[in-house]
């Protein structure tokens, strides 16, 4: 139980799962850029 918890935490910290999810489907470069710009806007809005 605790080993599984540590394993999941380690995967999350290394970013393996996030990267795997990103590569599940092809994303056009323009869509990636639009998504990144939207994330930057949201982040800037939170800071203000």
PDB file as gemmi writes it, atoms N, CA and C in Angstrom:
CRYST1    1.000    1.000    1.000  90.00  90.00  90.00 P 1                      
ATOM      1  N   UNK A   1       0.833  -1.199   0.000  1.00  0.00           N  
ATOM      2  CA  UNK A   1       0.000   0.000   0.000  1.00  0.00           C  
ATOM      3  C   UNK A   1       0.874   1.258   0.000  1.00  0.00           C  
ATOM      4  N   UNK A   2       1.790   1.327   0.956  1.00  0.00           N  
ATOM      5  CA  UNK A   2       2.650   2.515   1.013  1.00  0.00           C  
ATOM      6  C   UNK A   2       3.639   2.529  -0.149  1.00  0.00           C  
ATOM      7  N   UNK A   3       4.038   1.341  -0.612  1.00  0.00           N  
ATOM      8  CA  UNK A   3       4.963   1.271  -1.755  1.00  0.00           C  
ATOM      9  C   UNK A   3       4.294   1.826  -3.004  1.00  0.00           C  
ATOM     10  N   UNK A   4       3.033   1.501  -3.193  1.00  0.00           N  
ATOM     11  CA  UNK A   4       2.282   2.001  -4.346  1.00  0.00           C  
ATOM     12  C   UNK A   4       2.145   3.522  -4.266  1.00  0.00           C  
ATOM     13  N   UNK A   5       1.890   4.014  -3.068  1.00  0.00           N  
ATOM     14  CA  UNK A   5       1.761   5.455  -2.864  1.00  0.00           C  
ATOM     15  C   UNK A   5       3.073   6.166  -3.202  1.00  0.00           C  
ATOM     16  N   UNK A   6       4.198   5.598  -2.738  1.00  0.00           N  
ATOM     17  CA  UNK A   6       5.510   6.186  -3.035  1.00  0.00           C  
ATOM     18  C   UNK A   6       5.800   6.146  -4.527  1.00  0.00           C  
ATOM     19  N   UNK A   7       5.427   5.021  -5.170  1.00  0.00           N  
ATOM     20  CA  UNK A   7       5.649   4.863  -6.610  1.00  0.00           C  
ATOM     21  C   UNK A   7       4.863   5.917  -7.395  1.00  0.00           C  
ATOM     22  N   UNK A   8       3.597   6.104  -7.047  1.00  0.00           N  
ATOM     23  CA  UNK A   8       2.765   7.098  -7.728  1.00  0.00           C  
ATOM     24  C   UNK A   8       3.331   8.503  -7.536  1.00  0.00           C  
ATOM     25  N   UNK A   9       3.792   8.796  -6.326  1.00  0.00           N  
ATOM     26  CA  UNK A   9       4.359  10.112  -6.048  1.00  0.00           C  
ATOM     27  C   UNK A   9       5.637  10.325  -6.858  1.00  0.00           C  
ATOM     28  N   UNK A  10       6.457   9.281  -6.962  1.00  0.00           N  
ATOM     29  CA  UNK A  10       7.700   9.383  -7.734  1.00  0.00           C  
ATOM     30  C   UNK A  10       7.392   9.613  -9.209  1.00  0.00           C  
ATOM     31  N   UNK A  11       6.398   8.912  -9.739  1.00  0.00           N  
ATOM     32  CA  UNK A  11       6.010   9.109 -11.140  1.00  0.00           C  
ATOM     33  C   UNK A  11       5.517  10.527 -11.373  1.00  0.00           C  
ATOM     34  N   UNK A  12       4.761  11.035 -10.439  1.00  0.00           N  
ATOM     35  CA  UNK A  12       4.221  12.390 -10.584  1.00  0.00           C  
ATOM     36  C   UNK A  12       5.341  13.424 -10.553  1.00  0.00           C  
ATOM     37  N   UNK A  13       6.320  13.228  -9.683  1.00  0.00           N  
ATOM     38  CA  UNK A  13       7.422  14.185  -9.576  1.00  0.00           C  
ATOM     39  C   UNK A  13       8.294  14.185 -10.822  1.00  0.00           C  
ATOM     40  N   UNK A  14       8.500  13.011 -11.430  1.00  0.00           N  
ATOM     41  CA  UNK A  14       9.346  12.944 -12.623  1.00  0.00           C  
ATOM     42  C   UNK A  14       8.602  13.408 -13.864  1.00  0.00           C  
ATOM     43  N   UNK A  15       7.270  13.424 -13.813  1.00  0.00           N  
ATOM     44  CA  UNK A  15       6.492  13.900 -14.956  1.00  0.00           C  
ATOM     45  C   UNK A  15       6.245  12.842 -16.012  1.00  0.00           C  
ATOM     46  N   UNK A  16       6.456  11.580 -15.691  1.00  0.00           N  
ATOM     47  CA  UNK A  16       6.292  10.495 -16.654  1.00  0.00           C  
ATOM     48  C   UNK A  16       4.838  10.370 -17.099  1.00  0.00           C  
ATOM     49  N   UNK A  17       3.921  10.414 -16.155  1.00  0.00           N  
ATOM     50  CA  UNK A  17       2.505  10.255 -16.500  1.00  0.00           C  
ATOM     51  C   UNK A  17       2.003  11.418 -17.342  1.00  0.00           C  
ATOM     52  N   UNK A  18       2.433  12.622 -16.995  1.00  0.00           N  
ATOM     53  CA  UNK A  18       2.015  13.803 -17.750  1.00  0.00           C  
ATOM     54  C   UNK A  18       2.500  13.700 -19.190  1.00  0.00           C  
ATOM     55  N   UNK A  19       3.741  13.283 -19.340  1.00  0.00           N  
ATOM     56  CA  UNK A  19       4.305  13.157 -20.684  1.00  0.00           C  
ATOM     57  C   UNK A  19       3.579  12.065 -21.474  1.00  0.00           C  
ATOM     58  N   UNK A  20       3.247  10.969 -20.822  1.00  0.00           N  
ATOM     59  CA  UNK A  20       2.540   9.880 -21.499  1.00  0.00           C  
ATOM     60  C   UNK A  20       1.165  10.352 -21.968  1.00  0.00           C  
ATOM     61  N   UNK A  21       0.482  11.131 -21.128  1.00  0.00           N  
ATOM     62  CA  UNK A  21      -0.830  11.653 -21.516  1.00  0.00           C  
ATOM     63  C   UNK A  21      -0.709  12.611 -22.692  1.00  0.00           C  
ATOM     64  N   UNK A  22       0.359  13.402 -22.705  1.00  0.00           N  
ATOM     65  CA  UNK A  22       0.559  14.352 -23.801  1.00  0.00           C  
ATOM     66  C   UNK A  22       0.788  13.636 -25.125  1.00  0.00           C  
ATOM     67  N   UNK A  23       1.378  12.445 -25.076  1.00  0.00           N  
ATOM     68  CA  UNK A  23       1.701  11.716 -26.299  1.00  0.00           C  
ATOM     69  C   UNK A  23       0.630  10.704 -26.705  1.00  0.00           C  
ATOM     70  N   UNK A  24      -0.493  10.678 -26.010  1.00  0.00           N  
ATOM     71  CA  UNK A  24      -1.557   9.738 -26.377  1.00  0.00           C  
ATOM     72  C   UNK A  24      -2.121  10.048 -27.754  1.00  0.00           C  
ATOM     73  N   UNK A  25      -2.301  11.328 -28.051  1.00  0.00           N  
ATOM     74  CA  UNK A  25      -2.845  11.760 -29.335  1.00  0.00           C  
ATOM     75  C   UNK A  25      -1.960  12.854 -29.891  1.00  0.00           C  
ATOM     76  N   UNK A  26      -1.895  12.921 -31.211  1.00  0.00           N  
ATOM     77  CA  UNK A  26      -1.094  13.959 -31.852  1.00  0.00           C  
ATOM     78  C   UNK A  26      -1.763  15.311 -31.661  1.00  0.00           C  
ATOM     79  N   UNK A  27      -0.964  16.291 -31.327  1.00  0.00           N  
ATOM     80  CA  UNK A  27      -1.472  17.652 -31.170  1.00  0.00           C  
ATOM     81  C   UNK A  27      -0.693  18.553 -32.130  1.00  0.00           C  
ATOM     82  N   UNK A  28      -1.432  19.270 -32.961  1.00  0.00           N  
ATOM     83  CA  UNK A  28      -0.780  20.144 -33.935  1.00  0.00           C  
ATOM     84  C   UNK A  28       0.018  21.221 -33.206  1.00  0.00           C  
ATOM     85  N   UNK A  29       1.139  21.641 -33.809  1.00  0.00           N  
ATOM     86  CA  UNK A  29       1.942  22.694 -33.182  1.00  0.00           C  
ATOM     87  C   UNK A  29       1.147  23.965 -32.892  1.00  0.00           C  
ATOM     88  N   UNK A  30       0.225  24.317 -33.787  1.00  0.00           N  
ATOM     89  CA  UNK A  30      -0.577  25.525 -33.557  1.00  0.00           C  
ATOM     90  C   UNK A  30      -1.483  25.343 -32.338  1.00  0.00           C  
ATOM     91  N   UNK A  31      -2.011  24.132 -32.155  1.00  0.00           N  
ATOM     92  CA  UNK A  31      -2.853  23.869 -30.988  1.00  0.00           C  
ATOM     93  C   UNK A  31      -2.026  23.896 -29.704  1.00  0.00           C  
ATOM     94  N   UNK A  32      -0.802  23.354 -29.776  1.00  0.00           N  
ATOM     95  CA  UNK A  32       0.085  23.383 -28.613  1.00  0.00           C  
ATOM     96  C   UNK A  32       0.376  24.823 -28.212  1.00  0.00           C  
ATOM     97  N   UNK A  33       0.663  25.648 -29.214  1.00  0.00           N  
ATOM     98  CA  UNK A  33       0.992  27.044 -28.959  1.00  0.00           C  
ATOM     99  C   UNK A  33      -0.206  27.775 -28.351  1.00  0.00           C  
ATOM    100  N   UNK A  34      -1.391  27.527 -28.906  1.00  0.00           N  
ATOM    101  CA  UNK A  34      -2.605  28.176 -28.396  1.00  0.00           C  
ATOM    102  C   UNK A  34      -2.860  27.764 -26.947  1.00  0.00           C  
ATOM    103  N   UNK A  35      -2.664  26.485 -26.661  1.00  0.00           N  
ATOM    104  CA  UNK A  35      -2.872  25.968 -25.314  1.00  0.00           C  
ATOM    105  C   UNK A  35      -1.870  26.592 -24.331  1.00  0.00           C  
ATOM    106  N   UNK A  36      -0.614  26.715 -24.765  1.00  0.00           N  
ATOM    107  CA  UNK A  36       0.417  27.304 -23.913  1.00  0.00           C  
ATOM    108  C   UNK A  36       0.131  28.779 -23.647  1.00  0.00           C  
ATOM    109  N   UNK A  37      -0.307  29.496 -24.675  1.00  0.00           N  
ATOM    110  CA  UNK A  37      -0.624  30.914 -24.504  1.00  0.00           C  
ATOM    111  C   UNK A  37      -1.796  31.103 -23.549  1.00  0.00           C  
ATOM    112  N   UNK A  38      -2.790  30.237 -23.650  1.00  0.00           N  
ATOM    113  CA  UNK A  38      -3.941  30.318 -22.750  1.00  0.00           C  
ATOM    114  C   UNK A  38      -3.500  30.049 -21.309  1.00  0.00           C  
ATOM    115  N   UNK A  39      -2.596  29.093 -21.133  1.00  0.00           N  
ATOM    116  CA  UNK A  39      -2.098  28.783 -19.797  1.00  0.00           C  
ATOM    117  C   UNK A  39      -1.327  29.970 -19.221  1.00  0.00           C  
ATOM    118  N   UNK A  40      -0.538  30.629 -20.065  1.00  0.00           N  
ATOM    119  CA  UNK A  40       0.205  31.808 -19.605  1.00  0.00           C  
ATOM    120  C   UNK A  40      -0.749  32.920 -19.190  1.00  0.00           C  
ATOM    121  N   UNK A  41      -1.816  33.104 -19.966  1.00  0.00           N  
ATOM    122  CA  UNK A  41      -2.798  34.138 -19.624  1.00  0.00           C  
ATOM    123  C   UNK A  41      -3.461  33.836 -18.284  1.00  0.00           C  
ATOM    124  N   UNK A  42      -3.844  32.574 -18.083  1.00  0.00           N  
ATOM    125  CA  UNK A  42      -4.469  32.176 -16.816  1.00  0.00           C  
ATOM    126  C   UNK A  42      -3.516  32.412 -15.646  1.00  0.00           C  
ATOM    127  N   UNK A  43      -2.249  32.044 -15.847  1.00  0.00           N  
ATOM    128  CA  UNK A  43      -1.253  32.205 -14.793  1.00  0.00           C  
ATOM    129  C   UNK A  43      -1.047  33.679 -14.456  1.00  0.00           C  
ATOM    130  N   UNK A  44      -0.975  34.523 -15.482  1.00  0.00           N  
ATOM    131  CA  UNK A  44      -0.795  35.960 -15.267  1.00  0.00           C  
ATOM    132  C   UNK A  44      -2.010  36.552 -14.557  1.00  0.00           C  
ATOM    133  N   UNK A  45      -3.186  36.054 -14.897  1.00  0.00           N  
ATOM    134  CA  UNK A  45      -4.420  36.544 -14.281  1.00  0.00           C  
ATOM    135  C   UNK A  45      -4.441  36.206 -12.785  1.00  0.00           C  
ATOM    136  N   UNK A  46      -3.942  35.032 -12.435  1.00  0.00           N  
ATOM    137  CA  UNK A  46      -3.898  34.629 -11.030  1.00  0.00           C  
ATOM    138  C   UNK A  46      -2.937  35.504 -10.233  1.00  0.00           C  
ATOM    139  N   UNK A  47      -1.815  35.863 -10.850  1.00  0.00           N  
ATOM    140  CA  UNK A  47      -0.808  36.684 -10.166  1.00  0.00           C  
ATOM    141  C   UNK A  47      -1.318  38.091  -9.887  1.00  0.00           C  
ATOM    142  N   UNK A  48      -2.112  38.627 -10.808  1.00  0.00           N  
ATOM    143  CA  UNK A  48      -2.569  40.022 -10.684  1.00  0.00           C  
ATOM    144  C   UNK A  48      -3.612  40.192  -9.596  1.00  0.00           C  
TER     145      UNK A  48                                                      
END                                                                             
